[in-house]
């Protein structure tokens, strides 16, 4: 910790040292006394006349240039095509000066400039990407191009990040149609309809707060070529083996006062559609932290794959329907309706070998063969009323979500057949309101959130042999576990914002929140000894968390320096009653959750940030059940500890460099986090492979450290984007295994290199390599060292106009140290595409897994568990497809 803090202060001292020199002033015409726009200003050293920095005047004739130098004065050359060149000596103390220039005209001879247009430009806080500079003949929709834009990172689930942080908003022609579900646009907007992508730095989406509350988050805005028009995409495909179907239709309309996006999609080719329903913005992440969704209690062996796309191992039938409409009137009021339906049927098979690494070098190993039939259905929607003006703000969202998950699993556990059937439906209703309105030179802030969630989950187990209940000796041939759970949550506050000085903003609010959980569970067993169904375990409890809070924050912004300090004060009353055991407990908690964030714009290209946050978290009604709950055929859980509490402290430091003109973006981030808990997980592991999880009252700490670097560079001459990234994550935590306290450490090193060479004709090439090093150990022994390497290469050839051939080769190496059976796999895919001249229709033939690789082996490690799984892959398949846009 001392080393980290010393490093941070050292870097900050360097930043301050190199930001001491600045020149600012105004250029005016000597006769008209009017400001002169677009004047080029060169800053030169008076010692050797070398150029130190440069800048331009804005519309008001003003300029401000910061640079790295310890000189007391510098030499300025002021020139443009409309004035006579002028030279002045200026102090570097930052005092504004006025420089008068004389108008002049320059006659130029005729000349021709040959070159390549830079597709990246910047104006103030907006970085614009000209899509034509990045799109290729093989690109169809927006997502094909987004992943090649330097400075922007697209995660595997489609989330877009800038400088390591998720977007705060996603706009299409300045309107937020999709409420954060921007994968619907990324996967459906035709690329030939898009003119540019704007990255909006320091974006404040609420207009009334624009001059009051600064933002360090970014938003994305999509600019279309045609205004007030219908556009869309569609496709249809058939193939084998087995019989393959793939279809999509996505009509859209975008006008100044109305936007709509509709889509219907279906496929059984392995492509997942669920990500298109997810809200991926910063607001969604904050909602999950403040209003936790109900968990799914019953666990099944998941599909864990590293190194290859999951589509190669997904045997699916997926259907997605989405309707989104936004209407805007002349009073800046928007009405938005979003409705989604998703259904997926999955057949998941795998064989796994799992080892429990016990204290004193003992090991329990068991084998499982699973075949799961999974059906997921989800219907969700929301009605939003929004008014966003420079004077006031109103937003109300009423949303619902209905989920139905059903799983039918057949498991061969150590050669014993077991049938597991689970049903996990969910219901969520929610209303969120936010009002900002000025009253007596103060901006009042009123917020309210009300939500209700409910689930009735059930698990039925049938065993043909004597299978123990977790770590219990009791055996059964039928078991039924049911759980009824409901949650009511509300938080309401009133606050105000004022600006006593130009550079200072003060925000305060008071409020109350309530979380009320009700849970009941029943465990029924038909035991082998009595051959009679009996209820052996029940849980019935209520949980309440009532909190009042006062939040105060101060924001300071001046000369590129931003500071935000927050000091929320909470008084919470927590009450827990178990009716099954006639036990109850209640207590008060008084606590603070301070946070501090600072950001300094060292220059127009370099910025640095430092933040600290401390939060308190308490358990809920899901975290206390004194009688056992069976979560799978070999896992049982019980929790009769005191109420779980955790205190989380986190420090983050970031250093960012951007030069959009040269297409260079560099981001360095480091973080340190400590979590202090009053309880610890305790695992009791049985010889046959069952586990019983409980919670023990024990003060403990978990430490997390991370260091990441990402750099991307665009070479306009070669139409090439280069991206390099590396991340180191370390987690140290304790755990109790069979009564022994062990300290575990997990270390993950991830490095990747991506190059995309996309010339407009003849040939194109892309390469993506990824290396993961996973190291797990305890204070007693080394547990696992896993190496995962993947390399994917793509070659595009344009031998004849309107014809495109593409070959994709993928190599995966996945192995664990001292293993006699490492994974080595190679994949080859091929596609051909024909686009008739002057047509928006193309025909393609796609052949995947030409080498017909039939199985993939994956290694995983987590504290005391070491797993090896083998999953079948989709066989060689051929798909004939027609794509069109309009």
C-alpha positions, 0 to 999 in steps of 0.5 A: 500500500505504501509503495502504491501511494508513493507511486501515485504521489510521484506521478502527480508531482511529475504532472504538476511539475510539467504543467507550470507553463502556460500562455493565454491571450486574445488576437484582435484586428488593429483597425476594427478591434474585432477578434480574429479566428483561426490564427496559428500560434507557434510557441518557440524557445528563445534559447534555440528557437525550437518549437515547443507547442502550438495552438489556434484562436477560437471564435472569440479570438482567444487562445490558451496553450499549456506546455512542458517547460521551465522557461520564464518567457517564450517567443510567439509567432502569430500568423495566418493567411489573413494577417501579417505575421507577427512576433512577440515575446510573452511571459509564461505566467499565464496572465492574459495579453491582447495582441493586435495584428494587421489584416493582409491577403496572400495570393497563392498559385494553383496547386494540388494536394494529394493525400489521405483524409484523416478520419478522426477529428476533434473539436472541443470535447467531441472526437468524430470518427468518419465511418468511411475511413474505417468501413470495409466491403465486408462490414454490414452493421455498426458493430463491425466498425466500432471495434476498430475505432481507436480509443474505443473498447468494445467488450465481449458482451457489447459494452462500449468503454472509453478510458476504461469506463462505460458510456453514460449515454448512447444517442442516435441523431442526438436522441436516446431511443434505446435507454442503454440497450444499444446493442440493438443499434450496433447489431442492426444499423446498416453501416452504409447509412452511418456518416460518423460516430461522435465520442462526447467527452465530459458529457453531462446529459442533463442540460440544467446541470450542464454549467453546474455539475461537471461529468468525466464520463463519455457518451456516443452519438451516431450521425446518419447520412440521410435525415428523416428517412426509413432505413433498416437491415434484413437477412435470411439463411438456410444450411446444414448440418444440422438443418440451420435457419437464420433470419432477421428483419430490422426496419427503423425510422429516424426523424427530428421528432420521431424515432423507431427501431423494430426487429425480429430475429431467429436463429439456431446457428449458435448466435446469442441474442440475449445481449441485445436486451441488456442495458450496458450504460453506467446508470444500469450498473449503478441501479444494480448496486442500489437495487439488487435483483433477486438471485437464482438459487439453484445452480447447474454446471455452466458453460465455461469456455476460454479462447474460442467464441461461445457460438462454436459450442452453443446448440440453440434455438433463439428468438428475439422481438423488440419494439422501440419508439420515441416521440418528441414535441416542440416543448422538448418533451419526449415519450419513449416506449420500449418492449422486448421479448426473448426466448431461447432453447439450449441443449448443453452437454459436457463432461467434467472432472473436478478436484477439491484441493483440501488442506494438507494436500488431500484431494477429492476428485469426481467425474460428471457428465451432464446434459441440460435442456434449458428454456429461457423466456423474458418479456420486458418493457418500459414507458418513459416521459422525459423533459430535458431543457436548460431550465428544468428536468423531468424524467419518469420511467415505469418498467416491468420484467417477467422471466421464466427459466426452466432447466431439465438436467440429466447428470451422471455423477460418478456413473450414477444417473440423477435427474434435476428439474428446476423452475426459476420464474421472476417478476419485477415492477419498477417506477423511477422519477427524477425532477430538477427545477429552479426555486429562488436561485436554487435548483431543487432535486426530487428523486423517487424509486419504487420496485417490487420483485417476486419469485417462486423457485422449485427444484426436484431431484431424482437419484437412482443410487444412494446420494448424500445430501451435500455433506450429510449422511442422509440419502434420498431417491427423491428431493423437492426444494421450493423457495418463495421470495419477494422484495420491496424497495423504495428510496426517496429524496429531496435536494438542492444545488447552488453555485455560490461561486463560478468555480464551486457547486454545492449539492445537498439532499436528505432522504429515506430508503426501505428494503423489505424481504420476505422468504420462505422455503421448504425441503421435502425428502423421500428417503431410502430408509423410510420410503415416505415423503417428509418435510425435513427443513423449513425457513420462514423469515422477514428482513427490513432495512430502513435508512435515513440519509443526508448527502453533501457534495462539493464540486470545484472546477477551474483551469482544467482541475476538477474535484468532487468531494462527497460525504453521505451520512446514513442512519440505518435500522436493520431487523431480522425475524426467523419464524421457523426458529423463533429468533430475531435480531435488530440493531442500528448502524450509523456510518459515513460513505466518503468519496473523493475524485480529482481530475487534472487536464495537464494539457489538451492531450494528457489528463490524470485522475485520482479517486477514493471511495468507501462504501458499507454493504449489509446482507439482505433476506437472502443471506440468512436461513438457519435451515438447509437449502439444497441448491443442486444434487451435491450442494447444500447451503445454510446460514445462521450467522449474524447479519453480514456486513462489509466495508469496501475501500477503493483507490483508483489512479488513471493517466490518459493520453489522446491525440485524435489528429494522429489517431493515438490513444493511451490509457494507464489505470491502477486500483487498490481495494480492500473489503473488510467482512464480519463473516466468512464462507465455510465449506465442508467437503465430503468424500463423494464430492458433495459440499455443504456451505455455511457462514461463520462469524469471523472478521476477515479481509479481502485485497484486490489490486489491478494494473491495466494499460491499453493503447491504440493507434490508427495509421491512415495511410494503411487504413490500419488500427493497432491495439495493445492491452495488458492487465494484471489482477491479484486477489488475496482472500481467506476461506475455511475448508473442512475446518481449516483457515487458508489464505488464497491468492489468485493472479490473472495476467491478460495481454492482447494484441490486435491489428486490423489492416483494412484497405479499400481494395485487393486484400485485408488482414486482421489478427487478434492474439490473447494470452491469459496466465492464471495462477492460484495458490494457498498458503499451504501449496500451489494449486494451479497454473493455467496458460491460455493462448489464442490467435485468430487471423482473418484474410480478405481477398477482392480478386474481382469487383463485387466478389469477396473471399475471406478465410479465418484461422484460429489457434487455441492452446489451453493447458494446466501445468504438469498436465499430460493432456493439454488442449490444442485446437485449430479452426478454419472458416471460409466465406464467399460474398457476392454483391451485385453492382449498384445493389443493397443486396448481397449473397454469401456462402459461409462454411464454419469449422471446416476441420470438423473439430468436435470437442474442446477442453477447458481448464478453470481454477477458483480457490480450492476448486480445479476443474477440467471440462470437455464440451462438444462443438458444433460440427462442420456446417454450411450456410447460404445467406442473403443480406439486404439493407434499405 
